[in-house]
């Protein structure tokens, strides 16, 4: 048994391209990854992350506070800007 590692854990997704399992600490804005040896890494993306899904050619699409971000296969994250309607 381990101590809690996420305040608000959400959306577990398995992908062979990532080498395993990823999930969110939604309200912390972090994506967590589980390595084969059982270690967990945490990567801060935005103030809130709502979803993470694999892309066909590697990387991920990440739902963030007011839109989406794309993660490339090298780990670079690029926010996609969307105008806010008023």
mmCIF file as gemmi writes it, N, C-alpha and C atoms, coordinates in Angstrom:
data_model
loop_
_atom_site.group_PDB
_atom_site.id
_atom_site.type_symbol
_atom_site.label_atom_id
_atom_site.label_alt_id
_atom_site.label_comp_id
_atom_site.label_asym_id
_atom_site.label_entity_id
_atom_site.label_seq_id
_atom_site.pdbx_PDB_ins_code
_atom_site.Cartn_x
_atom_site.Cartn_y
_atom_site.Cartn_z
_atom_site.occupancy
_atom_site.B_iso_or_equiv
_atom_site.pdbx_formal_charge
_atom_site.auth_seq_id
_atom_site.auth_asym_id
_atom_site.pdbx_PDB_model_num
ATOM 1 N N . UNK Axp A 1 ? 0.838 -1.173 0 1 0 ? 1 A 1
ATOM 2 C CA . UNK Axp A 1 ? 0 0 0 1 0 ? 1 A 1
ATOM 3 C C . UNK Axp A 1 ? 0.887 1.241 0 1 0 ? 1 A 1
ATOM 4 N N . UNK Axp A 2 ? 0.472 2.269 -0.727 1 0 ? 2 A 1
ATOM 5 C CA . UNK Axp A 2 ? 1.234 3.515 -0.784 1 0 ? 2 A 1
ATOM 6 C C . UNK Axp A 2 ? 0.409 4.653 -0.2 1 0 ? 2 A 1
ATOM 7 N N . UNK Axp A 3 ? 1.075 5.741 0.04 1 0 ? 3 A 1
ATOM 8 C CA . UNK Axp A 3 ? 0.385 6.971 0.429 1 0 ? 3 A 1
ATOM 9 C C . UNK Axp A 3 ? -0.316 7.529 -0.803 1 0 ? 3 A 1
ATOM 10 N N . UNK Axp A 4 ? -1.344 8.358 -0.634 1 0 ? 4 A 1
ATOM 11 C CA . UNK Axp A 4 ? -1.99 8.983 -1.8 1 0 ? 4 A 1
ATOM 12 C C . UNK Axp A 4 ? -0.982 9.809 -2.587 1 0 ? 4 A 1
ATOM 13 N N . UNK Axp A 5 ? -1.07 9.725 -3.914 1 0 ? 5 A 1
ATOM 14 C CA . UNK Axp A 5 ? -0.153 10.497 -4.753 1 0 ? 5 A 1
ATOM 15 C C . UNK Axp A 5 ? -0.877 11.525 -5.606 1 0 ? 5 A 1
ATOM 16 N N . UNK Axp A 6 ? -2.204 11.552 -5.517 1 0 ? 6 A 1
ATOM 17 C CA . UNK Axp A 6 ? -2.989 12.541 -6.262 1 0 ? 6 A 1
ATOM 18 C C . UNK Axp A 6 ? -4.1 13.058 -5.361 1 0 ? 6 A 1
ATOM 19 N N . UNK Axp A 7 ? -4.309 14.36 -5.402 1 0 ? 7 A 1
ATOM 20 C CA . UNK Axp A 7 ? -5.387 14.967 -4.641 1 0 ? 7 A 1
ATOM 21 C C . UNK Axp A 7 ? -6.732 14.667 -5.3 1 0 ? 7 A 1
ATOM 22 N N . UNK Axp A 8 ? -6.779 14.813 -6.624 1 0 ? 8 A 1
ATOM 23 C CA . UNK Axp A 8 ? -8.014 14.565 -7.385 1 0 ? 8 A 1
ATOM 24 C C . UNK Axp A 8 ? -7.651 13.748 -8.619 1 0 ? 8 A 1
ATOM 25 N N . UNK Axp A 9 ? -7.423 12.449 -8.433 1 0 ? 9 A 1
ATOM 26 C CA . UNK Axp A 9 ? -7.019 11.564 -9.52 1 0 ? 9 A 1
ATOM 27 C C . UNK Axp A 9 ? -8.165 11.304 -10.482 1 0 ? 9 A 1
ATOM 28 N N . UNK Axp A 10 ? -7.881 11.371 -11.786 1 0 ? 10 A 1
ATOM 29 C CA . UNK Axp A 10 ? -8.888 11.191 -12.838 1 0 ? 10 A 1
ATOM 30 C C . UNK Axp A 10 ? -8.281 10.55 -14.068 1 0 ? 10 A 1
ATOM 31 N N . UNK Axp A 11 ? -9.127 9.951 -14.893 1 0 ? 11 A 1
ATOM 32 C CA . UNK Axp A 11 ? -8.851 9.588 -16.266 1 0 ? 11 A 1
ATOM 33 C C . UNK Axp A 11 ? -7.679 8.689 -16.561 1 0 ? 11 A 1
ATOM 34 N N . UNK Axp A 12 ? -7.543 7.519 -15.926 1 0 ? 12 A 1
ATOM 35 C CA . UNK Axp A 12 ? -6.423 6.647 -16.273 1 0 ? 12 A 1
ATOM 36 C C . UNK Axp A 12 ? -6.519 6.153 -17.72 1 0 ? 12 A 1
ATOM 37 N N . UNK Axp A 13 ? -5.376 6.176 -18.404 1 0 ? 13 A 1
ATOM 38 C CA . UNK Axp A 13 ? -5.311 5.741 -19.808 1 0 ? 13 A 1
ATOM 39 C C . UNK Axp A 13 ? -4.034 4.935 -20.004 1 0 ? 13 A 1
ATOM 40 N N . UNK Axp A 14 ? -4.161 3.773 -20.622 1 0 ? 14 A 1
ATOM 41 C CA . UNK Axp A 14 ? -3.017 2.923 -20.94 1 0 ? 14 A 1
ATOM 42 C C . UNK Axp A 14 ? -2.669 3.107 -22.411 1 0 ? 14 A 1
ATOM 43 N N . UNK Axp A 15 ? -1.383 3.267 -22.715 1 0 ? 15 A 1
ATOM 44 C CA . UNK Axp A 15 ? -0.928 3.329 -24.099 1 0 ? 15 A 1
ATOM 45 C C . UNK Axp A 15 ? 0.445 2.688 -24.2 1 0 ? 15 A 1
ATOM 46 N N . UNK Axp A 16 ? 0.587 1.751 -25.108 1 0 ? 16 A 1
ATOM 47 C CA . UNK Axp A 16 ? 1.898 1.138 -25.357 1 0 ? 16 A 1
ATOM 48 C C . UNK Axp A 16 ? 2.907 2.189 -25.808 1 0 ? 16 A 1
ATOM 49 N N . UNK Axp A 17 ? 2.453 3.202 -26.547 1 0 ? 17 A 1
ATOM 50 C CA . UNK Axp A 17 ? 3.346 4.259 -27.023 1 0 ? 17 A 1
ATOM 51 C C . UNK Axp A 17 ? 3.996 5.002 -25.858 1 0 ? 17 A 1
ATOM 52 N N . UNK Axp A 18 ? 3.278 5.125 -24.726 1 0 ? 18 A 1
ATOM 53 C CA . UNK Axp A 18 ? 3.831 5.787 -23.546 1 0 ? 18 A 1
ATOM 54 C C . UNK Axp A 18 ? 4.615 4.817 -22.685 1 0 ? 18 A 1
ATOM 55 N N . UNK Axp A 19 ? 4.434 3.55 -22.936 1 0 ? 19 A 1
ATOM 56 C CA . UNK Axp A 19 ? 5.058 2.55 -22.093 1 0 ? 19 A 1
ATOM 57 C C . UNK Axp A 19 ? 4.243 2.235 -20.852 1 0 ? 19 A 1
ATOM 58 N N . UNK Axp A 20 ? 2.957 2.545 -20.882 1 0 ? 20 A 1
ATOM 59 C CA . UNK Axp A 20 ? 2.141 2.18 -19.731 1 0 ? 20 A 1
ATOM 60 C C . UNK Axp A 20 ? 1.005 3.116 -19.421 1 0 ? 20 A 1
ATOM 61 N N . UNK Axp A 21 ? 0.829 3.377 -18.134 1 0 ? 21 A 1
ATOM 62 C CA . UNK Axp A 21 ? -0.329 4.073 -17.612 1 0 ? 21 A 1
ATOM 63 C C . UNK Axp A 21 ? -0.033 5.538 -17.323 1 0 ? 21 A 1
ATOM 64 N N . UNK Axp A 22 ? -0.982 6.398 -17.7 1 0 ? 22 A 1
ATOM 65 C CA . UNK Axp A 22 ? -0.962 7.818 -17.326 1 0 ? 22 A 1
ATOM 66 C C . UNK Axp A 22 ? -2.324 8.152 -16.739 1 0 ? 22 A 1
ATOM 67 N N . UNK Axp A 23 ? -2.321 9.099 -15.825 1 0 ? 23 A 1
ATOM 68 C CA . UNK Axp A 23 ? -3.579 9.617 -15.281 1 0 ? 23 A 1
ATOM 69 C C . UNK Axp A 23 ? -3.34 11.039 -14.806 1 0 ? 23 A 1
ATOM 70 N N . UNK Axp A 24 ? -4.387 11.681 -14.324 1 0 ? 24 A 1
ATOM 71 C CA . UNK Axp A 24 ? -4.322 13.097 -13.997 1 0 ? 24 A 1
ATOM 72 C C . UNK Axp A 24 ? -4.452 13.339 -12.505 1 0 ? 24 A 1
ATOM 73 N N . UNK Axp A 25 ? -3.782 14.366 -12.026 1 0 ? 25 A 1
ATOM 74 C CA . UNK Axp A 25 ? -4.114 14.999 -10.756 1 0 ? 25 A 1
ATOM 75 C C . UNK Axp A 25 ? -4.766 16.3 -11.203 1 0 ? 25 A 1
ATOM 76 N N . UNK Axp A 26 ? -6.058 16.189 -11.501 1 0 ? 26 A 1
ATOM 77 C CA . UNK Axp A 26 ? -6.814 17.205 -12.228 1 0 ? 26 A 1
ATOM 78 C C . UNK Axp A 26 ? -6.644 18.62 -11.673 1 0 ? 26 A 1
ATOM 79 N N . UNK Axp A 27 ? -6.898 18.808 -10.397 1 0 ? 27 A 1
ATOM 80 C CA . UNK Axp A 27 ? -6.893 20.154 -9.828 1 0 ? 27 A 1
ATOM 81 C C . UNK Axp A 27 ? -5.492 20.688 -9.572 1 0 ? 27 A 1
ATOM 82 N N . UNK Axp A 28 ? -4.486 19.821 -9.619 1 0 ? 28 A 1
ATOM 83 C CA . UNK Axp A 28 ? -3.09 20.265 -9.521 1 0 ? 28 A 1
ATOM 84 C C . UNK Axp A 28 ? -2.542 20.633 -10.903 1 0 ? 28 A 1
ATOM 85 N N . UNK Axp A 29 ? -3.238 20.192 -11.98 1 0 ? 29 A 1
ATOM 86 C CA . UNK Axp A 29 ? -2.774 20.467 -13.334 1 0 ? 29 A 1
ATOM 87 C C . UNK Axp A 29 ? -1.645 19.575 -13.782 1 0 ? 29 A 1
ATOM 88 N N . UNK Axp A 30 ? -1.557 18.374 -13.197 1 0 ? 30 A 1
ATOM 89 C CA . UNK Axp A 30 ? -0.435 17.477 -13.473 1 0 ? 30 A 1
ATOM 90 C C . UNK Axp A 30 ? -0.874 16.2 -14.182 1 0 ? 30 A 1
ATOM 91 N N . UNK Axp A 31 ? 0.024 15.679 -15.042 1 0 ? 31 A 1
ATOM 92 C CA . UNK Axp A 31 ? -0.139 14.359 -15.638 1 0 ? 31 A 1
ATOM 93 C C . UNK Axp A 31 ? 0.862 13.443 -14.941 1 0 ? 31 A 1
ATOM 94 N N . UNK Axp A 32 ? 0.378 12.313 -14.443 1 0 ? 32 A 1
ATOM 95 C CA . UNK Axp A 32 ? 1.223 11.344 -13.749 1 0 ? 32 A 1
ATOM 96 C C . UNK Axp A 32 ? 1.431 10.13 -14.642 1 0 ? 32 A 1
ATOM 97 N N . UNK Axp A 33 ? 2.616 9.54 -14.558 1 0 ? 33 A 1
ATOM 98 C CA . UNK Axp A 33 ? 2.963 8.36 -15.353 1 0 ? 33 A 1
ATOM 99 C C . UNK Axp A 33 ? 3.539 7.292 -14.444 1 0 ? 33 A 1
ATOM 100 N N . UNK Axp A 34 ? 3.135 6.057 -14.686 1 0 ? 34 A 1
ATOM 101 C CA . UNK Axp A 34 ? 3.631 4.915 -13.923 1 0 ? 34 A 1
ATOM 102 C C . UNK Axp A 34 ? 4.671 4.178 -14.751 1 0 ? 34 A 1
ATOM 103 N N . UNK Axp A 35 ? 5.887 4.062 -14.213 1 0 ? 35 A 1
ATOM 104 C CA . UNK Axp A 35 ? 6.968 3.341 -14.896 1 0 ? 35 A 1
ATOM 105 C C . UNK Axp A 35 ? 6.884 1.854 -14.575 1 0 ? 35 A 1
ATOM 106 N N . UNK Axp A 36 ? 7.559 1.051 -15.372 1 0 ? 36 A 1
ATOM 107 C CA . UNK Axp A 36 ? 7.551 -0.404 -15.19 1 0 ? 36 A 1
ATOM 108 C C . UNK Axp A 36 ? 8.074 -0.82 -13.811 1 0 ? 36 A 1
ATOM 109 N N . UNK Axp A 37 ? 8.965 -0.018 -13.217 1 0 ? 37 A 1
ATOM 110 C CA . UNK Axp A 37 ? 9.514 -0.356 -11.898 1 0 ? 37 A 1
ATOM 111 C C . UNK Axp A 37 ? 8.629 0.113 -10.744 1 0 ? 37 A 1
ATOM 112 N N . UNK Axp A 38 ? 7.469 0.702 -11.08 1 0 ? 38 A 1
ATOM 113 C CA . UNK Axp A 38 ? 6.529 1.138 -10.054 1 0 ? 38 A 1
ATOM 114 C C . UNK Axp A 38 ? 6.669 2.583 -9.617 1 0 ? 38 A 1
ATOM 115 N N . UNK Axp A 39 ? 7.672 3.28 -10.137 1 0 ? 39 A 1
ATOM 116 C CA . UNK Axp A 39 ? 7.812 4.69 -9.778 1 0 ? 39 A 1
ATOM 117 C C . UNK Axp A 39 ? 6.808 5.537 -10.549 1 0 ? 39 A 1
ATOM 118 N N . UNK Axp A 40 ? 6.419 6.633 -9.936 1 0 ? 40 A 1
ATOM 119 C CA . UNK Axp A 40 ? 5.46 7.557 -10.542 1 0 ? 40 A 1
ATOM 120 C C . UNK Axp A 40 ? 6.154 8.885 -10.775 1 0 ? 40 A 1
ATOM 121 N N . UNK Axp A 41 ? 6.022 9.401 -12.004 1 0 ? 41 A 1
ATOM 122 C CA . UNK Axp A 41 ? 6.536 10.735 -12.303 1 0 ? 41 A 1
ATOM 123 C C . UNK Axp A 41 ? 5.347 11.662 -12.493 1 0 ? 41 A 1
ATOM 124 N N . UNK Axp A 42 ? 5.56 12.917 -12.171 1 0 ? 42 A 1
ATOM 125 C CA . UNK Axp A 42 ? 4.512 13.94 -12.223 1 0 ? 42 A 1
ATOM 126 C C . UNK Axp A 42 ? 5.021 15.077 -13.096 1 0 ? 42 A 1
ATOM 127 N N . UNK Axp A 43 ? 4.18 15.528 -14.03 1 0 ? 43 A 1
ATOM 128 C CA . UNK Axp A 43 ? 4.547 16.64 -14.916 1 0 ? 43 A 1
ATOM 129 C C . UNK Axp A 43 ? 3.454 17.692 -14.868 1 0 ? 43 A 1
ATOM 130 N N . UNK Axp A 44 ? 3.817 18.91 -14.497 1 0 ? 44 A 1
ATOM 131 C CA . UNK Axp A 44 ? 2.845 19.997 -14.44 1 0 ? 44 A 1
ATOM 132 C C . UNK Axp A 44 ? 2.582 20.516 -15.854 1 0 ? 44 A 1
ATOM 133 N N . UNK Axp A 45 ? 1.29 20.633 -16.216 1 0 ? 45 A 1
ATOM 134 C CA . UNK Axp A 45 ? 0.9 21.075 -17.555 1 0 ? 45 A 1
ATOM 135 C C . UNK Axp A 45 ? 0.199 22.425 -17.522 1 0 ? 45 A 1
ATOM 136 N N . UNK Axp A 46 ? -0.792 22.597 -16.636 1 0 ? 46 A 1
ATOM 137 C CA . UNK Axp A 46 ? -1.604 23.819 -16.593 1 0 ? 46 A 1
ATOM 138 C C . UNK Axp A 46 ? -2.248 23.917 -15.21 1 0 ? 46 A 1
ATOM 139 N N . UNK Axp A 47 ? -3.077 24.921 -14.98 1 0 ? 47 A 1
ATOM 140 C CA . UNK Axp A 47 ? -3.721 25.044 -13.671 1 0 ? 47 A 1
ATOM 141 C C . UNK Axp A 47 ? -4.714 23.91 -13.426 1 0 ? 47 A 1
ATOM 142 N N . UNK Axp A 48 ? -5.338 23.408 -14.489 1 0 ? 48 A 1
ATOM 143 C CA . UNK Axp A 48 ? -6.238 22.247 -14.429 1 0 ? 48 A 1
ATOM 144 C C . UNK Axp A 48 ? -5.988 21.4 -15.674 1 0 ? 48 A 1
ATOM 145 N N . UNK Axp A 49 ? -5.955 20.081 -15.514 1 0 ? 49 A 1
ATOM 146 C CA . UNK Axp A 49 ? -5.961 19.174 -16.656 1 0 ? 49 A 1
ATOM 147 C C . UNK Axp A 49 ? -7.195 18.287 -16.544 1 0 ? 49 A 1
ATOM 148 N N . UNK Axp A 50 ? -7.906 18.13 -17.645 1 0 ? 50 A 1
ATOM 149 C CA . UNK Axp A 50 ? -9.183 17.412 -17.607 1 0 ? 50 A 1
ATOM 150 C C . UNK Axp A 50 ? -9.152 16.081 -18.344 1 0 ? 50 A 1
ATOM 151 N N . UNK Axp A 51 ? -8.187 15.885 -19.236 1 0 ? 51 A 1
ATOM 152 C CA . UNK Axp A 51 ? -8.135 14.644 -20.018 1 0 ? 51 A 1
ATOM 153 C C . UNK Axp A 51 ? -6.755 14.492 -20.635 1 0 ? 51 A 1
ATOM 154 N N . UNK Axp A 52 ? -6.371 13.247 -20.847 1 0 ? 52 A 1
ATOM 155 C CA . UNK Axp A 52 ? -5.155 12.937 -21.606 1 0 ? 52 A 1
ATOM 156 C C . UNK Axp A 52 ? -5.474 11.721 -22.467 1 0 ? 52 A 1
ATOM 157 N N . UNK Axp A 53 ? -5.161 11.828 -23.763 1 0 ? 53 A 1
ATOM 158 C CA . UNK Axp A 53 ? -5.421 10.741 -24.704 1 0 ? 53 A 1
ATOM 159 C C . UNK Axp A 53 ? -4.253 10.629 -25.668 1 0 ? 53 A 1
ATOM 160 N N . UNK Axp A 54 ? -3.885 9.414 -26.051 1 0 ? 54 A 1
ATOM 161 C CA . UNK Axp A 54 ? -2.766 9.236 -26.986 1 0 ? 54 A 1
ATOM 162 C C . UNK Axp A 54 ? -3.103 9.76 -28.383 1 0 ? 54 A 1
ATOM 163 N N . UNK Axp A 55 ? -2.071 10.265 -29.048 1 0 ? 55 A 1
ATOM 164 C CA . UNK Axp A 55 ? -2.205 10.664 -30.456 1 0 ? 55 A 1
ATOM 165 C C . UNK Axp A 55 ? -1.767 9.496 -31.324 1 0 ? 55 A 1
ATOM 166 N N . UNK Axp A 56 ? -2.29 9.411 -32.524 1 0 ? 56 A 1
ATOM 167 C CA . UNK Axp A 56 ? -1.985 8.287 -33.423 1 0 ? 56 A 1
ATOM 168 C C . UNK Axp A 56 ? -0.507 8.134 -33.711 1 0 ? 56 A 1
ATOM 169 N N . UNK Axp A 57 ? 0.191 9.239 -33.842 1 0 ? 57 A 1
ATOM 170 C CA . UNK Axp A 57 ? 1.612 9.175 -34.197 1 0 ? 57 A 1
ATOM 171 C C . UNK Axp A 57 ? 2.514 9.459 -33.004 1 0 ? 57 A 1
ATOM 172 N N . UNK Axp A 58 ? 2.012 9.246 -31.817 1 0 ? 58 A 1
ATOM 173 C CA . UNK Axp A 58 ? 2.797 9.456 -30.604 1 0 ? 58 A 1
ATOM 174 C C . UNK Axp A 58 ? 2.438 10.749 -29.904 1 0 ? 58 A 1
ATOM 175 N N . UNK Axp A 59 ? 2.827 10.856 -28.653 1 0 ? 59 A 1
ATOM 176 C CA . UNK Axp A 59 ? 2.482 12.027 -27.867 1 0 ? 59 A 1
ATOM 177 C C . UNK Axp A 59 ? 1.062 11.921 -27.341 1 0 ? 59 A 1
ATOM 178 N N . UNK Axp A 60 ? 0.496 13.072 -27.003 1 0 ? 60 A 1
ATOM 179 C CA . UNK Axp A 60 ? -0.834 13.069 -26.402 1 0 ? 60 A 1
ATOM 180 C C . UNK Axp A 60 ? -1.577 14.357 -26.7 1 0 ? 60 A 1
ATOM 181 N N . UNK Axp A 61 ? -2.893 14.277 -26.584 1 0 ? 61 A 1
ATOM 182 C CA . UNK Axp A 61 ? -3.763 15.45 -26.554 1 0 ? 61 A 1
ATOM 183 C C . UNK Axp A 61 ? -4.167 15.608 -25.103 1 0 ? 61 A 1
ATOM 184 N N . UNK Axp A 62 ? -4.019 16.818 -24.575 1 0 ? 62 A 1
ATOM 185 C CA . UNK Axp A 62 ? -4.31 17.07 -23.169 1 0 ? 62 A 1
ATOM 186 C C . UNK Axp A 62 ? -5.353 18.171 -23.067 1 0 ? 62 A 1
ATOM 187 N N . UNK Axp A 63 ? -6.45 17.881 -22.365 1 0 ? 63 A 1
ATOM 188 C CA . UNK Axp A 63 ? -7.467 18.892 -22.106 1 0 ? 63 A 1
ATOM 189 C C . UNK Axp A 63 ? -7.002 19.75 -20.94 1 0 ? 63 A 1
ATOM 190 N N . UNK Axp A 64 ? -6.908 21.063 -21.159 1 0 ? 64 A 1
ATOM 191 C CA . UNK Axp A 64 ? -6.425 21.987 -20.13 1 0 ? 64 A 1
ATOM 192 C C . UNK Axp A 64 ? -7.509 22.999 -19.77 1 0 ? 64 A 1
ATOM 193 N N . UNK Axp A 65 ? -7.17 23.965 -18.949 1 0 ? 65 A 1
ATOM 194 C CA . UNK Axp A 65 ? -8.123 24.908 -18.381 1 0 ? 65 A 1
ATOM 195 C C . UNK Axp A 65 ? -9.088 25.496 -19.391 1 0 ? 65 A 1
ATOM 196 N N . UNK Axp A 66 ? -8.617 26.042 -20.469 1 0 ? 66 A 1
ATOM 197 C CA . UNK Axp A 66 ? -9.493 26.687 -21.453 1 0 ? 66 A 1
ATOM 198 C C . UNK Axp A 66 ? -9.2 26.217 -22.866 1 0 ? 66 A 1
ATOM 199 N N . UNK Axp A 67 ? -9.009 24.929 -23.04 1 0 ? 67 A 1
ATOM 200 C CA . UNK Axp A 67 ? -8.751 24.413 -24.375 1 0 ? 67 A 1
ATOM 201 C C . UNK Axp A 67 ? -7.987 23.115 -24.341 1 0 ? 67 A 1
ATOM 202 N N . UNK Axp A 68 ? -7.016 23.021 -25.247 1 0 ? 68 A 1
ATOM 203 C CA . UNK Axp A 68 ? -6.246 21.795 -25.394 1 0 ? 68 A 1
ATOM 204 C C . UNK Axp A 68 ? -4.772 22.121 -25.574 1 0 ? 68 A 1
ATOM 205 N N . UNK Axp A 69 ? -3.947 21.123 -25.328 1 0 ? 69 A 1
ATOM 206 C CA . UNK Axp A 69 ? -2.512 21.211 -25.596 1 0 ? 69 A 1
ATOM 207 C C . UNK Axp A 69 ? -2.109 19.911 -26.275 1 0 ? 69 A 1
ATOM 208 N N . UNK Axp A 70 ? -1.085 19.994 -27.114 1 0 ? 70 A 1
ATOM 209 C CA . UNK Axp A 70 ? -0.554 18.807 -27.786 1 0 ? 70 A 1
ATOM 210 C C . UNK Axp A 70 ? 0.82 18.5 -27.234 1 0 ? 70 A 1
ATOM 211 N N . UNK Axp A 71 ? 1.037 17.246 -26.867 1 0 ? 71 A 1
ATOM 212 C CA . UNK Axp A 71 ? 2.352 16.777 -26.455 1 0 ? 71 A 1
ATOM 213 C C . UNK Axp A 71 ? 2.96 16.027 -27.633 1 0 ? 71 A 1
ATOM 214 N N . UNK Axp A 72 ? 4.176 16.412 -28.014 1 0 ? 72 A 1
ATOM 215 C CA . UNK Axp A 72 ? 4.891 15.719 -29.079 1 0 ? 72 A 1
ATOM 216 C C . UNK Axp A 72 ? 5.572 14.477 -28.517 1 0 ? 72 A 1
ATOM 217 N N . UNK Axp A 73 ? 6.097 13.644 -29.41 1 0 ? 73 A 1
ATOM 218 C CA . UNK Axp A 73 ? 6.775 12.419 -28.977 1 0 ? 73 A 1
ATOM 219 C C . UNK Axp A 73 ? 8.02 12.716 -28.145 1 0 ? 73 A 1
ATOM 220 N N . UNK Axp A 74 ? 8.611 13.905 -28.311 1 0 ? 74 A 1
ATOM 221 C CA . UNK Axp A 74 ? 9.789 14.278 -27.519 1 0 ? 74 A 1
ATOM 222 C C . UNK Axp A 74 ? 9.422 14.907 -26.178 1 0 ? 74 A 1
ATOM 223 N N . UNK Axp A 75 ? 8.11 15.019 -25.891 1 0 ? 75 A 1
ATOM 224 C CA . UNK Axp A 75 ? 7.663 15.564 -24.619 1 0 ? 75 A 1
ATOM 225 C C . UNK Axp A 75 ? 7.317 17.035 -24.627 1 0 ? 75 A 1
ATOM 226 N N . UNK Axp A 76 ? 7.609 17.727 -25.732 1 0 ? 76 A 1
ATOM 227 C CA . UNK Axp A 76 ? 7.288 19.153 -25.815 1 0 ? 76 A 1
ATOM 228 C C . UNK Axp A 76 ? 5.763 19.325 -25.813 1 0 ? 76 A 1
ATOM 229 N N . UNK Axp A 77 ? 5.273 20.256 -24.979 1 0 ? 77 A 1
ATOM 230 C CA . UNK Axp A 77 ? 3.839 20.526 -24.89 1 0 ? 77 A 1
ATOM 231 C C . UNK Axp A 77 ? 3.555 21.9 -25.491 1 0 ? 77 A 1
ATOM 232 N N . UNK Axp A 78 ? 2.622 21.935 -26.452 1 0 ? 78 A 1
ATOM 233 C CA . UNK Axp A 78 ? 2.245 23.17 -27.125 1 0 ? 78 A 1
ATOM 234 C C . UNK Axp A 78 ? 0.763 23.461 -26.867 1 0 ? 78 A 1
ATOM 235 N N . UNK Axp A 79 ? 0.457 24.548 -26.15 1 0 ? 79 A 1
ATOM 236 C CA . UNK Axp A 79 ? -0.943 24.915 -25.959 1 0 ? 79 A 1
ATOM 237 C C . UNK Axp A 79 ? -1.573 25.337 -27.283 1 0 ? 79 A 1
ATOM 238 N N . UNK Axp A 80 ? -2.827 24.973 -27.479 1 0 ? 80 A 1
ATOM 239 C CA . UNK Axp A 80 ? -3.582 25.411 -28.649 1 0 ? 80 A 1
ATOM 240 C C . UNK Axp A 80 ? -4.504 26.533 -28.187 1 0 ? 80 A 1
ATOM 241 N N . UNK Axp A 81 ? -4.376 27.698 -28.752 1 0 ? 81 A 1
ATOM 242 C CA . UNK Axp A 81 ? -5.179 28.84 -28.326 1 0 ? 81 A 1
ATOM 243 C C . UNK Axp A 81 ? -6.545 28.854 -28.987 1 0 ? 81 A 1
ATOM 244 N N . UNK Axp A 82 ? -7.551 29.081 -28.187 1 0 ? 82 A 1
ATOM 245 C CA . UNK Axp A 82 ? -8.903 29.225 -28.683 1 0 ? 82 A 1
ATOM 246 C C . UNK Axp A 82 ? -9.474 30.519 -28.141 1 0 ? 82 A 1
ATOM 247 N N . UNK Axp A 83 ? -10.1 31.351 -28.992 1 0 ? 83 A 1
ATOM 248 C CA . UNK Axp A 83 ? -10.692 32.579 -28.463 1 0 ? 83 A 1
ATOM 249 C C . UNK Axp A 83 ? -11.865 32.264 -27.546 1 0 ? 83 A 1
ATOM 250 N N . UNK Axp A 84 ? -12.026 33.05 -26.523 1 0 ? 84 A 1
ATOM 251 C CA . UNK Axp A 84 ? -13.126 32.893 -25.585 1 0 ? 84 A 1
ATOM 252 C C . UNK Axp A 84 ? -14.304 33.708 -26.084 1 0 ? 84 A 1
ATOM 253 N N . UNK Axp A 85 ? -15.452 33.056 -26.264 1 0 ? 85 A 1
ATOM 254 C CA . UNK Axp A 85 ? -16.648 33.769 -26.715 1 0 ? 85 A 1
ATOM 255 C C . UNK Axp A 85 ? -17.277 34.497 -25.537 1 0 ? 85 A 1
ATOM 256 N N . UNK Axp A 86 ? -17.765 35.694 -25.81 1 0 ? 86 A 1
ATOM 257 C CA . UNK Axp A 86 ? -18.43 36.477 -24.752 1 0 ? 86 A 1
ATOM 258 C C . UNK Axp A 86 ? -19.833 36.816 -25.161 1 0 ? 86 A 1
